[in-house]
Amino acid sequence: MDIVQLVSDFGFATVMVVGLGYFVYFVWQTINKVIDPAVQEMKITIIRLTDQLRLLDQDMIRLQQKVNTVLELNEKKIDKTRENKRRSSKG
């Protein structure tokens, strides 16, 4: 059937309501079949990435603590060396 024939038989408003109804149905089906699964997959990916980020953050905290400890020990060693040099130069 031709669209012009449909408009002349049923009227413009009726044909447009049916067309818009089909459009809404098409969009609804696209959302349910394509977009929702993709969003669910993205949620899973985001959760996985968030977990990895937390692990990296914990690793960085541990590494920073180790670096701080090494720096403290190095400072103490340097202070002891300086103190020993002072004592040896005085005595």
PyMOL Python script that loads the backbone (N, CA, C, O; Angstrom):
from pymol import cmd

cmd.read_pdbstr("""\
ATOM      1  N   MET A   1       0.837  -1.189   0.000  1.00  0.00           N
ATOM      2  CA  MET A   1       0.000   0.000   0.000  1.00  0.00           C
ATOM      3  C   MET A   1       0.874   1.242   0.000  1.00  0.00           C
ATOM      4  O   MET A   1       1.967   1.260   0.567  1.00  0.00           O
ATOM      5  N   ASP A   2       0.392   2.219  -0.615  1.00  0.00           N
ATOM      6  CA  ASP A   2       1.091   3.490  -0.695  1.00  0.00           C
ATOM      7  C   ASP A   2       0.710   4.348   0.511  1.00  0.00           C
ATOM      8  O   ASP A   2      -0.425   4.292   0.985  1.00  0.00           O
ATOM      9  N   ILE A   3       1.656   5.137   1.000  1.00  0.00           N
ATOM     10  CA  ILE A   3       1.405   5.987   2.166  1.00  0.00           C
ATOM     11  C   ILE A   3       0.314   7.012   1.850  1.00  0.00           C
ATOM     12  O   ILE A   3      -0.508   7.334   2.708  1.00  0.00           O
ATOM     13  N   VAL A   4       0.310   7.513   0.635  1.00  0.00           N
ATOM     14  CA  VAL A   4      -0.713   8.491   0.245  1.00  0.00           C
ATOM     15  C   VAL A   4      -2.094   7.854   0.312  1.00  0.00           C
ATOM     16  O   VAL A   4      -3.053   8.488   0.752  1.00  0.00           O
ATOM     17  N   GLN A   5      -2.197   6.613  -0.120  1.00  0.00           N
ATOM     18  CA  GLN A   5      -3.475   5.895  -0.069  1.00  0.00           C
ATOM     19  C   GLN A   5      -3.898   5.681   1.382  1.00  0.00           C
ATOM     20  O   GLN A   5      -5.073   5.835   1.715  1.00  0.00           O
ATOM     21  N   LEU A   6      -2.937   5.321   2.257  1.00  0.00           N
ATOM     22  CA  LEU A   6      -3.261   5.128   3.672  1.00  0.00           C
ATOM     23  C   LEU A   6      -3.751   6.421   4.309  1.00  0.00           C
ATOM     24  O   LEU A   6      -4.709   6.414   5.082  1.00  0.00           O
ATOM     25  N   VAL A   7      -3.091   7.536   3.981  1.00  0.00           N
ATOM     26  CA  VAL A   7      -3.498   8.830   4.537  1.00  0.00           C
ATOM     27  C   VAL A   7      -4.902   9.192   4.057  1.00  0.00           C
ATOM     28  O   VAL A   7      -5.716   9.699   4.828  1.00  0.00           O
ATOM     29  N   SER A   8      -5.177   8.932   2.796  1.00  0.00           N
ATOM     30  CA  SER A   8      -6.510   9.274   2.284  1.00  0.00           C
ATOM     31  C   SER A   8      -7.588   8.360   2.870  1.00  0.00           C
ATOM     32  O   SER A   8      -8.725   8.790   3.062  1.00  0.00           O
ATOM     33  N   ASP A   9      -7.233   7.083   3.160  1.00  0.00           N
ATOM     34  CA  ASP A   9      -8.224   6.162   3.723  1.00  0.00           C
ATOM     35  C   ASP A   9      -8.446   6.383   5.214  1.00  0.00           C
ATOM     36  O   ASP A   9      -9.588   6.395   5.674  1.00  0.00           O
ATOM     37  N   PHE A  10      -7.337   6.562   5.993  1.00  0.00           N
ATOM     38  CA  PHE A  10      -7.465   6.598   7.453  1.00  0.00           C
ATOM     39  C   PHE A  10      -7.235   7.974   8.067  1.00  0.00           C
ATOM     40  O   PHE A  10      -7.600   8.196   9.221  1.00  0.00           O
ATOM     41  N   GLY A  11      -6.655   8.874   7.345  1.00  0.00           N
ATOM     42  CA  GLY A  11      -6.372  10.207   7.861  1.00  0.00           C
ATOM     43  C   GLY A  11      -4.916  10.307   8.313  1.00  0.00           C
ATOM     44  O   GLY A  11      -4.277   9.323   8.688  1.00  0.00           O
ATOM     45  N   PHE A  12      -4.430  11.536   8.258  1.00  0.00           N
ATOM     46  CA  PHE A  12      -3.015  11.781   8.579  1.00  0.00           C
ATOM     47  C   PHE A  12      -2.692  11.415  10.028  1.00  0.00           C
ATOM     48  O   PHE A  12      -1.675  10.772  10.290  1.00  0.00           O
ATOM     49  N   ALA A  13      -3.535  11.812  10.959  1.00  0.00           N
ATOM     50  CA  ALA A  13      -3.276  11.574  12.384  1.00  0.00           C
ATOM     51  C   ALA A  13      -3.178  10.079  12.688  1.00  0.00           C
ATOM     52  O   ALA A  13      -2.286   9.651  13.420  1.00  0.00           O
ATOM     53  N   THR A  14      -4.078   9.302  12.138  1.00  0.00           N
ATOM     54  CA  THR A  14      -4.083   7.855  12.398  1.00  0.00           C
ATOM     55  C   THR A  14      -2.817   7.210  11.848  1.00  0.00           C
ATOM     56  O   THR A  14      -2.195   6.392  12.527  1.00  0.00           O
ATOM     57  N   VAL A  15      -2.437   7.562  10.646  1.00  0.00           N
ATOM     58  CA  VAL A  15      -1.223   6.996  10.034  1.00  0.00           C
ATOM     59  C   VAL A  15       0.004   7.398  10.849  1.00  0.00           C
ATOM     60  O   VAL A  15       0.893   6.576  11.067  1.00  0.00           O
ATOM     61  N   MET A  16       0.062   8.636  11.297  1.00  0.00           N
ATOM     62  CA  MET A  16       1.204   9.093  12.087  1.00  0.00           C
ATOM     63  C   MET A  16       1.253   8.408  13.454  1.00  0.00           C
ATOM     64  O   MET A  16       2.337   8.081  13.937  1.00  0.00           O
ATOM     65  N   VAL A  17       0.105   8.188  14.079  1.00  0.00           N
ATOM     66  CA  VAL A  17       0.083   7.488  15.372  1.00  0.00           C
ATOM     67  C   VAL A  17       0.599   6.066  15.206  1.00  0.00           C
ATOM     68  O   VAL A  17       1.366   5.586  16.041  1.00  0.00           O
ATOM     69  N   VAL A  18       0.196   5.399  14.158  1.00  0.00           N
ATOM     70  CA  VAL A  18       0.688   4.039  13.906  1.00  0.00           C
ATOM     71  C   VAL A  18       2.192   4.070  13.635  1.00  0.00           C
ATOM     72  O   VAL A  18       2.929   3.217  14.129  1.00  0.00           O
ATOM     73  N   GLY A  19       2.650   5.052  12.850  1.00  0.00           N
ATOM     74  CA  GLY A  19       4.086   5.181  12.562  1.00  0.00           C
ATOM     75  C   GLY A  19       4.889   5.455  13.823  1.00  0.00           C
ATOM     76  O   GLY A  19       5.945   4.859  14.034  1.00  0.00           O
ATOM     77  N   LEU A  20       4.389   6.357  14.659  1.00  0.00           N
ATOM     78  CA  LEU A  20       5.086   6.654  15.918  1.00  0.00           C
ATOM     79  C   LEU A  20       5.066   5.452  16.868  1.00  0.00           C
ATOM     80  O   LEU A  20       6.025   5.207  17.601  1.00  0.00           O
ATOM     81  N   GLY A  21       3.962   4.714  16.839  1.00  0.00           N
ATOM     82  CA  GLY A  21       3.900   3.492  17.654  1.00  0.00           C
ATOM     83  C   GLY A  21       4.966   2.498  17.227  1.00  0.00           C
ATOM     84  O   GLY A  21       5.627   1.889  18.068  1.00  0.00           O
ATOM     85  N   TYR A  22       5.134   2.332  15.914  1.00  0.00           N
ATOM     86  CA  TYR A  22       6.183   1.439  15.418  1.00  0.00           C
ATOM     87  C   TYR A  22       7.565   1.962  15.804  1.00  0.00           C
ATOM     88  O   TYR A  22       8.448   1.185  16.168  1.00  0.00           O
ATOM     89  N   PHE A  23       7.749   3.276  15.725  1.00  0.00           N
ATOM     90  CA  PHE A  23       9.036   3.870  16.106  1.00  0.00           C
ATOM     91  C   PHE A  23       9.357   3.595  17.575  1.00  0.00           C
ATOM     92  O   PHE A  23      10.482   3.227  17.913  1.00  0.00           O
ATOM     93  N   VAL A  24       8.365   3.775  18.440  1.00  0.00           N
ATOM     94  CA  VAL A  24       8.568   3.506  19.877  1.00  0.00           C
ATOM     95  C   VAL A  24       8.890   2.025  20.081  1.00  0.00           C
ATOM     96  O   VAL A  24       9.783   1.691  20.859  1.00  0.00           O
ATOM     97  N   TYR A  25       8.173   1.137  19.391  1.00  0.00           N
ATOM     98  CA  TYR A  25       8.445  -0.295  19.502  1.00  0.00           C
ATOM     99  C   TYR A  25       9.866  -0.613  19.040  1.00  0.00           C
ATOM    100  O   TYR A  25      10.569  -1.387  19.689  1.00  0.00           O
ATOM    101  N   PHE A  26      10.293  -0.022  17.925  1.00  0.00           N
ATOM    102  CA  PHE A  26      11.632  -0.258  17.393  1.00  0.00           C
ATOM    103  C   PHE A  26      12.698   0.226  18.378  1.00  0.00           C
ATOM    104  O   PHE A  26      13.676  -0.478  18.632  1.00  0.00           O
ATOM    105  N   VAL A  27      12.511   1.422  18.931  1.00  0.00           N
ATOM    106  CA  VAL A  27      13.473   1.960  19.903  1.00  0.00           C
ATOM    107  C   VAL A  27      13.502   1.083  21.150  1.00  0.00           C
ATOM    108  O   VAL A  27      14.582   0.799  21.669  1.00  0.00           O
ATOM    109  N   TRP A  28      12.357   0.653  21.637  1.00  0.00           N
ATOM    110  CA  TRP A  28      12.282  -0.202  22.829  1.00  0.00           C
ATOM    111  C   TRP A  28      13.030  -1.518  22.592  1.00  0.00           C
ATOM    112  O   TRP A  28      13.795  -1.961  23.449  1.00  0.00           O
ATOM    113  N   GLN A  29      12.809  -2.132  21.442  1.00  0.00           N
ATOM    114  CA  GLN A  29      13.497  -3.382  21.120  1.00  0.00           C
ATOM    115  C   GLN A  29      15.006  -3.174  21.008  1.00  0.00           C
ATOM    116  O   GLN A  29      15.782  -4.016  21.460  1.00  0.00           O
ATOM    117  N   THR A  30      15.421  -2.067  20.414  1.00  0.00           N
ATOM    118  CA  THR A  30      16.851  -1.773  20.290  1.00  0.00           C
ATOM    119  C   THR A  30      17.484  -1.598  21.664  1.00  0.00           C
ATOM    120  O   THR A  30      18.579  -2.100  21.917  1.00  0.00           O
ATOM    121  N   ILE A  31      16.797  -0.890  22.545  1.00  0.00           N
ATOM    122  CA  ILE A  31      17.322  -0.685  23.899  1.00  0.00           C
ATOM    123  C   ILE A  31      17.461  -2.026  24.615  1.00  0.00           C
ATOM    124  O   ILE A  31      18.486  -2.292  25.243  1.00  0.00           O
ATOM    125  N   ASN A  32      16.437  -2.869  24.523  1.00  0.00           N
ATOM    126  CA  ASN A  32      16.466  -4.147  25.245  1.00  0.00           C
ATOM    127  C   ASN A  32      17.457  -5.147  24.660  1.00  0.00           C
ATOM    128  O   ASN A  32      18.055  -5.924  25.404  1.00  0.00           O
ATOM    129  N   LYS A  33      17.638  -5.142  23.357  1.00  0.00           N
ATOM    130  CA  LYS A  33      18.493  -6.153  22.724  1.00  0.00           C
ATOM    131  C   LYS A  33      19.950  -5.714  22.570  1.00  0.00           C
ATOM    132  O   LYS A  33      20.849  -6.554  22.591  1.00  0.00           O
ATOM    133  N   VAL A  34      20.195  -4.418  22.417  1.00  0.00           N
ATOM    134  CA  VAL A  34      21.546  -3.952  22.113  1.00  0.00           C
ATOM    135  C   VAL A  34      22.149  -3.170  23.281  1.00  0.00           C
ATOM    136  O   VAL A  34      23.252  -3.471  23.735  1.00  0.00           O
ATOM    137  N   ILE A  35      21.427  -2.181  23.753  1.00  0.00           N
ATOM    138  CA  ILE A  35      22.008  -1.250  24.724  1.00  0.00           C
ATOM    139  C   ILE A  35      22.110  -1.863  26.114  1.00  0.00           C
ATOM    140  O   ILE A  35      23.154  -1.738  26.755  1.00  0.00           O
ATOM    141  N   ASP A  36      21.067  -2.517  26.596  1.00  0.00           N
ATOM    142  CA  ASP A  36      21.105  -3.100  27.947  1.00  0.00           C
ATOM    143  C   ASP A  36      22.235  -4.122  28.125  1.00  0.00           C
ATOM    144  O   ASP A  36      22.952  -4.054  29.123  1.00  0.00           O
ATOM    145  N   PRO A  37      22.418  -5.068  27.190  1.00  0.00           N
ATOM    146  CA  PRO A  37      23.552  -5.991  27.356  1.00  0.00           C
ATOM    147  C   PRO A  37      24.906  -5.276  27.355  1.00  0.00           C
ATOM    148  O   PRO A  37      25.815  -5.648  28.098  1.00  0.00           O
ATOM    149  N   ALA A  38      25.028  -4.253  26.517  1.00  0.00           N
ATOM    150  CA  ALA A  38      26.291  -3.508  26.488  1.00  0.00           C
ATOM    151  C   ALA A  38      26.519  -2.775  27.806  1.00  0.00           C
ATOM    152  O   ALA A  38      27.648  -2.718  28.293  1.00  0.00           O
ATOM    153  N   VAL A  39      25.468  -2.218  28.384  1.00  0.00           N
ATOM    154  CA  VAL A  39      25.593  -1.521  29.664  1.00  0.00           C
ATOM    155  C   VAL A  39      25.967  -2.510  30.769  1.00  0.00           C
ATOM    156  O   VAL A  39      26.798  -2.196  31.622  1.00  0.00           O
ATOM    157  N   GLN A  40      25.372  -3.682  30.762  1.00  0.00           N
ATOM    158  CA  GLN A  40      25.705  -4.697  31.765  1.00  0.00           C
ATOM    159  C   GLN A  40      27.170  -5.120  31.639  1.00  0.00           C
ATOM    160  O   GLN A  40      27.859  -5.296  32.643  1.00  0.00           O
ATOM    161  N   GLU A  41      27.634  -5.280  30.413  1.00  0.00           N
ATOM    162  CA  GLU A  41      29.035  -5.645  30.187  1.00  0.00           C
ATOM    163  C   GLU A  41      29.964  -4.531  30.676  1.00  0.00           C
ATOM    164  O   GLU A  41      31.019  -4.802  31.248  1.00  0.00           O
ATOM    165  N   MET A  42      29.567  -3.290  30.449  1.00  0.00           N
ATOM    166  CA  MET A  42      30.375  -2.157  30.911  1.00  0.00           C
ATOM    167  C   MET A  42      30.404  -2.095  32.434  1.00  0.00           C
ATOM    168  O   MET A  42      31.432  -1.751  33.019  1.00  0.00           O
ATOM    169  N   LYS A  43      29.291  -2.424  33.082  1.00  0.00           N
ATOM    170  CA  LYS A  43      29.257  -2.432  34.551  1.00  0.00           C
ATOM    171  C   LYS A  43      30.260  -3.450  35.090  1.00  0.00           C
ATOM    172  O   LYS A  43      30.984  -3.175  36.047  1.00  0.00           O
ATOM    173  N   ILE A  44      30.293  -4.615  34.473  1.00  0.00           N
ATOM    174  CA  ILE A  44      31.228  -5.658  34.909  1.00  0.00           C
ATOM    175  C   ILE A  44      32.666  -5.172  34.719  1.00  0.00           C
ATOM    176  O   ILE A  44      33.512  -5.370  35.591  1.00  0.00           O
ATOM    177  N   THR A  45      32.938  -4.538  33.581  1.00  0.00           N
ATOM    178  CA  THR A  45      34.280  -4.017  33.312  1.00  0.00           C
ATOM    179  C   THR A  45      34.658  -2.932  34.315  1.00  0.00           C
ATOM    180  O   THR A  45      35.792  -2.896  34.794  1.00  0.00           O
ATOM    181  N   ILE A  46      33.725  -2.059  34.629  1.00  0.00           N
ATOM    182  CA  ILE A  46      33.999  -0.985  35.596  1.00  0.00           C
ATOM    183  C   ILE A  46      34.286  -1.572  36.971  1.00  0.00           C
ATOM    184  O   ILE A  46      35.192  -1.102  37.659  1.00  0.00           O
ATOM    185  N   ILE A  47      33.542  -2.581  37.384  1.00  0.00           N
ATOM    186  CA  ILE A  47      33.792  -3.219  38.681  1.00  0.00           C
ATOM    187  C   ILE A  47      35.181  -3.836  38.703  1.00  0.00           C
ATOM    188  O   ILE A  47      35.912  -3.703  39.684  1.00  0.00           O
ATOM    189  N   ARG A  48      35.544  -4.515  37.611  1.00  0.00           N
ATOM    190  CA  ARG A  48      36.876  -5.144  37.534  1.00  0.00           C
ATOM    191  C   ARG A  48      37.984  -4.082  37.595  1.00  0.00           C
ATOM    192  O   ARG A  48      38.987  -4.260  38.287  1.00  0.00           O
ATOM    193  N   LEU A  49      37.794  -2.990  36.871  1.00  0.00           N
ATOM    194  CA  LEU A  49      38.798  -1.924  36.877  1.00  0.00           C
ATOM    195  C   LEU A  49      38.895  -1.244  38.242  1.00  0.00           C
ATOM    196  O   LEU A  49      39.985  -0.874  38.679  1.00  0.00           O
ATOM    197  N   THR A  50      37.763  -1.081  38.909  1.00  0.00           N
ATOM    198  CA  THR A  50      37.774  -0.493  40.251  1.00  0.00           C
ATOM    199  C   THR A  50      38.541  -1.380  41.221  1.00  0.00           C
ATOM    200  O   THR A  50      39.307  -0.883  42.046  1.00  0.00           O
ATOM    201  N   ASP A  51      38.340  -2.685  41.126  1.00  0.00           N
ATOM    202  CA  ASP A  51      39.085  -3.612  41.983  1.00  0.00           C
ATOM    203  C   ASP A  51      40.588  -3.526  41.703  1.00  0.00           C
ATOM    204  O   ASP A  51      41.393  -3.519  42.635  1.00  0.00           O
ATOM    205  N   GLN A  52      40.963  -3.460  40.436  1.00  0.00           N
ATOM    206  CA  GLN A  52      42.385  -3.343  40.091  1.00  0.00           C
ATOM    207  C   GLN A  52      42.960  -2.034  40.606  1.00  0.00           C
ATOM    208  O   GLN A  52      44.102  -1.990  41.062  1.00  0.00           O
ATOM    209  N   LEU A  53      42.184  -0.983  40.534  1.00  0.00           N
ATOM    210  CA  LEU A  53      42.635   0.318  41.029  1.00  0.00           C
ATOM    211  C   LEU A  53      42.866   0.274  42.536  1.00  0.00           C
ATOM    212  O   LEU A  53      43.845   0.832  43.031  1.00  0.00           O
ATOM    213  N   ARG A  54      41.975  -0.384  43.262  1.00  0.00           N
ATOM    214  CA  ARG A  54      42.160  -0.526  44.710  1.00  0.00           C
ATOM    215  C   ARG A  54      43.427  -1.309  45.028  1.00  0.00           C
ATOM    216  O   ARG A  54      44.182  -0.954  45.933  1.00  0.00           O
ATOM    217  N   LEU A  55      43.647  -2.379  44.270  1.00  0.00           N
ATOM    218  CA  LEU A  55      44.855  -3.174  44.494  1.00  0.00           C
ATOM    219  C   LEU A  55      46.111  -2.347  44.216  1.00  0.00           C
ATOM    220  O   LEU A  55      47.084  -2.410  44.968  1.00  0.00           O
ATOM    221  N   LEU A  56      46.080  -1.579  43.137  1.00  0.00           N
ATOM    222  CA  LEU A  56      47.234  -0.723  42.826  1.00  0.00           C
ATOM    223  C   LEU A  56      47.452   0.326  43.910  1.00  0.00           C
ATOM    224  O   LEU A  56      48.590   0.637  44.261  1.00  0.00           O
ATOM    225  N   ASP A  57      46.366   0.865  44.434  1.00  0.00           N
ATOM    226  CA  ASP A  57      46.481   1.857  45.497  1.00  0.00           C
ATOM    227  C   ASP A  57      47.113   1.235  46.745  1.00  0.00           C
ATOM    228  O   ASP A  57      47.972   1.841  47.385  1.00  0.00           O
ATOM    229  N   GLN A  58      46.682   0.030  47.078  1.00  0.00           N
ATOM    230  CA  GLN A  58      47.272  -0.654  48.227  1.00  0.00           C
ATOM    231  C   GLN A  58      48.756  -0.937  47.985  1.00  0.00           C
ATOM    232  O   GLN A  58      49.581  -0.783  48.887  1.00  0.00           O
ATOM    233  N   ASP A  59      49.085  -1.351  46.767  1.00  0.00           N
ATOM    234  CA  ASP A  59      50.485  -1.602  46.437  1.00  0.00           C
ATOM    235  C   ASP A  59      51.321  -0.330  46.537  1.00  0.00           C
ATOM    236  O   ASP A  59      52.455  -0.361  47.015  1.00  0.00           O
ATOM    237  N   MET A  60      50.758   0.781  46.087  1.00  0.00           N
ATOM    238  CA  MET A  60      51.486   2.049  46.179  1.00  0.00           C
ATOM    239  C   MET A  60      51.700   2.456  47.637  1.00  0.00           C
ATOM    240  O   MET A  60      52.760   2.977  47.985  1.00  0.00           O
ATOM    241  N   ILE A  61      50.712   2.224  48.483  1.00  0.00           N
ATOM    242  CA  ILE A  61      50.861   2.545  49.903  1.00  0.00           C
ATOM    243  C   ILE A  61      51.970   1.699  50.513  1.00  0.00           C
ATOM    244  O   ILE A  61      52.818   2.212  51.244  1.00  0.00           O
ATOM    245  N   ARG A  62      51.966   0.409  50.215  1.00  0.00           N
ATOM    246  CA  ARG A  62      53.020  -0.473  50.737  1.00  0.00           C
ATOM    247  C   ARG A  62      54.394  -0.039  50.246  1.00  0.00           C
ATOM    248  O   ARG A  62      55.352   0.009  51.018  1.00  0.00           O
ATOM    249  N   LEU A  63      54.485   0.275  48.964  1.00  0.00           N
ATOM    250  CA  LEU A  63      55.758   0.699  48.394  1.00  0.00           C
ATOM    251  C   LEU A  63      56.234   1.999  49.032  1.00  0.00           C
ATOM    252  O   LEU A  63      57.422   2.149  49.320  1.00  0.00           O
ATOM    253  N   GLN A  64      55.320   2.939  49.254  1.00  0.00           N
ATOM    254  CA  GLN A  64      55.692   4.200  49.892  1.00  0.00           C
ATOM    255  C   GLN A  64      56.192   3.968  51.316  1.00  0.00           C
ATOM    256  O   GLN A  64      57.144   4.614  51.754  1.00  0.00           O
ATOM    257  N   GLN A  65      55.558   3.053  52.035  1.00  0.00           N
ATOM    258  CA  GLN A  65      56.016   2.730  53.390  1.00  0.00           C
ATOM    259  C   GLN A  65      57.419   2.137  53.351  1.00  0.00           C
ATOM    260  O   GLN A  65      58.252   2.464  54.196  1.00  0.00           O
ATOM    261  N   LYS A  66      57.684   1.279  52.391  1.00  0.00           N
ATOM    262  CA  LYS A  66      59.017   0.684  52.270  1.00  0.00           C
ATOM    263  C   LYS A  66      60.059   1.743  51.941  1.00  0.00           C
ATOM    264  O   LYS A  66      61.151   1.752  52.509  1.00  0.00           O
ATOM    265  N   VAL A  67      59.711   2.633  51.019  1.00  0.00           N
ATOM    266  CA  VAL A  67      60.647   3.697  50.651  1.00  0.00           C
ATOM    267  C   VAL A  67      60.922   4.588  51.863  1.00  0.00           C
ATOM    268  O   VAL A  67      62.069   4.959  52.113  1.00  0.00           O
ATOM    269  N   ASN A  68      59.882   4.927  52.607  1.00  0.00           N
ATOM    270  CA  ASN A  68      60.063   5.752  53.805  1.00  0.00           C
ATOM    271  C   ASN A  68      60.968   5.057  54.823  1.00  0.00           C
ATOM    272  O   ASN A  68      61.826   5.692  55.437  1.00  0.00           O
ATOM    273  N   THR A  69      60.770   3.761  54.995  1.00  0.00           N
ATOM    274  CA  THR A  69      61.601   3.004  55.929  1.00  0.00           C
ATOM    275  C   THR A  69      63.057   3.015  55.481  1.00  0.00           C
ATOM    276  O   THR A  69      63.956   3.230  56.293  1.00  0.00           O
ATOM    277  N   VAL A  70      63.292   2.786  54.197  1.00  0.00           N
ATOM    278  CA  VAL A  70      64.660   2.787  53.672  1.00  0.00           C
ATOM    279  C   VAL A  70      65.288   4.168  53.848  1.00  0.00           C
ATOM    280  O   VAL A  70      66.453   4.274  54.230  1.00  0.00           O
ATOM    281  N   LEU A  71      64.536   5.209  53.576  1.00  0.00           N
ATOM    282  CA  LEU A  71      65.070   6.563  53.740  1.00  0.00           C
ATOM    283  C   LEU A  71      65.398   6.855  55.204  1.00  0.00           C
ATOM    284  O   LEU A  71      66.415   7.481  55.502  1.00  0.00           O
ATOM    285  N   GLU A  72      64.541   6.404  56.111  1.00  0.00           N
ATOM    286  CA  GLU A  72      64.813   6.594  57.546  1.00  0.00           C
ATOM    287  C   GLU A  72      66.080   5.867  57.958  1.00  0.00           C
ATOM    288  O   GLU A  72      66.927   6.429  58.653  1.00  0.00           O
ATOM    289  N   LEU A  73      66.212   4.618  57.531  1.00  0.00           N
ATOM    290  CA  LEU A  73      67.397   3.844  57.875  1.00  0.00           C
ATOM    291  C   LEU A  73      68.653   4.478  57.282  1.00  0.00           C
ATOM    292  O   LEU A  73      69.702   4.505  57.925  1.00  0.00           O
ATOM    293  N   ASN A  74      68.547   4.979  56.071  1.00  0.00           N
ATOM    294  CA  ASN A  74      69.673   5.640  55.422  1.00  0.00           C
ATOM    295  C   ASN A  74      70.067   6.903  56.192  1.00  0.00           C
ATOM    296  O   ASN A  74      71.254   7.167  56.387  1.00  0.00           O
ATOM    297  N   GLU A  75      69.070   7.686  56.629  1.00  0.00           N
ATOM    298  CA  GLU A  75      69.366   8.884  57.425  1.00  0.00           C
ATOM    299  C   GLU A  75      70.055   8.525  58.731  1.00  0.00           C
ATOM    300  O   GLU A  75      71.016   9.178  59.138  1.00  0.00           O
ATOM    301  N   LYS A  76      69.557   7.482  59.385  1.00  0.00           N
ATOM    302  CA  LYS A  76      70.176   7.050  60.645  1.00  0.00           C
ATOM    303  C   LYS A  76      71.622   6.613  60.410  1.00  0.00           C
ATOM    304  O   LYS A  76      72.512   6.917  61.203  1.00  0.00           O
ATOM    305  N   LYS A  77      71.837   5.904  59.319  1.00  0.00           N
ATOM    306  CA  LYS A  77      73.194   5.451  59.004  1.00  0.00           C
ATOM    307  C   LYS A  77      74.113   6.650  58.748  1.00  0.00           C
ATOM    308  O   LYS A  77      75.251   6.677  59.216  1.00  0.00           O
ATOM    309  N   ILE A  78      73.612   7.639  58.003  1.00  0.00           N
ATOM    310  CA  ILE A  78      74.407   8.842  57.721  1.00  0.00           C
ATOM    311  C   ILE A  78      74.690   9.594  59.017  1.00  0.00           C
ATOM    312  O   ILE A  78      75.806  10.067  59.233  1.00  0.00           O
ATOM    313  N   ASP A  79      73.661   9.707  59.895  1.00  0.00           N
ATOM    314  CA  ASP A  79      73.868  10.388  61.179  1.00  0.00           C
ATOM    315  C   ASP A  79      74.911   9.670  62.027  1.00  0.00           C
ATOM    316  O   ASP A  79      75.750  10.316  62.655  1.00  0.00           O
ATOM    317  N   LYS A  80      74.867   8.339  62.049  1.00  0.00           N
ATOM    318  CA  LYS A  80      75.855   7.572  62.818  1.00  0.00           C
ATOM    319  C   LYS A  80      77.254   7.782  62.248  1.00  0.00           C
ATOM    320  O   LYS A  80      78.220   7.935  62.995  1.00  0.00           O
ATOM    321  N   THR A  81      77.356   7.790  60.905  1.00  0.00           N
ATOM    322  CA  THR A  81      78.656   8.001  60.264  1.00  0.00           C
ATOM    323  C   THR A  81      79.207   9.374  60.621  1.00  0.00           C
ATOM    324  O   THR A  81      80.394   9.509  60.917  1.00  0.00           O
ATOM    325  N   ARG A  82      78.358  10.384  60.595  1.00  0.00           N
ATOM    326  CA  ARG A  82      78.795  11.741  60.958  1.00  0.00           C
ATOM    327  C   ARG A  82      79.218  11.798  62.419  1.00  0.00           C
ATOM    328  O   ARG A  82      80.231  12.409  62.758  1.00  0.00           O
ATOM    329  N   GLU A  83      78.438  11.159  63.278  1.00  0.00           N
ATOM    330  CA  GLU A  83      78.767  11.149  64.713  1.00  0.00           C
ATOM    331  C   GLU A  83      80.092  10.453  64.951  1.00  0.00           C
ATOM    332  O   GLU A  83      80.902  10.912  65.757  1.00  0.00           O
ATOM    333  N   ASN A  84      80.318   9.354  64.260  1.00  0.00           N
ATOM    334  CA  ASN A  84      81.590   8.633  64.404  1.00  0.00           C
ATOM    335  C   ASN A  84      82.756   9.473  63.911  1.00  0.00           C
ATOM    336  O   ASN A  84      83.832   9.448  64.508  1.00  0.00           O
ATOM    337  N   LYS A  85      82.556  10.222  62.822  1.00  0.00           N
ATOM    338  CA  LYS A  85      83.628  11.101  62.317  1.00  0.00           C
ATOM    339  C   LYS A  85      83.910  12.203  63.308  1.00  0.00           C
ATOM    340  O   LYS A  85      85.070  12.556  63.523  1.00  0.00           O
ATOM    341  N   ARG A  86      82.860  12.766  63.927  1.00  0.00           N
ATOM    342  CA  ARG A  86      83.067  13.818  64.928  1.00  0.00           C
ATOM    343  C   ARG A  86      83.851  13.287  66.132  1.00  0.00           C
ATOM    344  O   ARG A  86      84.773  13.932  66.632  1.00  0.00           O
ATOM    345  N   ARG A  87      83.466  12.118  66.569  1.00  0.00           N
ATOM    346  CA  ARG A  87      84.145  11.512  67.737  1.00  0.00           C
ATOM    347  C   ARG A  87      85.612  11.219  67.406  1.00  0.00           C
ATOM    348  O   ARG A  87      86.511  11.466  68.210  1.00  0.00           O
ATOM    349  N   SER A  88      85.824  10.682  66.193  1.00  0.00           N
ATOM    350  CA  SER A  88      87.212  10.357  65.835  1.00  0.00           C
ATOM    351  C   SER A  88      88.067  11.603  65.637  1.00  0.00           C
ATOM    352  O   SER A  88      89.267  11.587  65.910  1.00  0.00           O
ATOM    353  N   SER A  89      87.444  12.691  65.158  1.00  0.00           N
ATOM    354  CA  SER A  89      88.219  13.917  64.969  1.00  0.00           C
ATOM    355  C   SER A  89      88.475  14.617  66.288  1.00  0.00           C
ATOM    356  O   SER A  89      89.473  15.330  66.396  1.00  0.00           O
ATOM    357  N   LYS A  90      87.628  14.455  67.304  1.00  0.00           N
ATOM    358  CA  LYS A  90      87.807  15.074  68.629  1.00  0.00           C
ATOM    359  C   LYS A  90      88.831  14.272  69.434  1.00  0.00           C
ATOM    360  O   LYS A  90      89.649  14.842  70.158  1.00  0.00           O
ATOM    361  N   GLY A  91      88.780  13.004  69.307  1.00  0.00           N
ATOM    362  CA  GLY A  91      89.578  12.174  70.193  1.00  0.00           C
ATOM    363  C   GLY A  91      90.877  11.773  69.675  1.00  0.00           C
ATOM    364  O   GLY A  91      91.623  11.069  70.356  1.00  0.00           O
TER     365      GLY A  91
END
""", "prot")
cmd.dss("prot")
cmd.show_as("cartoon", "prot")
cmd.util.cbc("prot")
cmd.orient("prot")
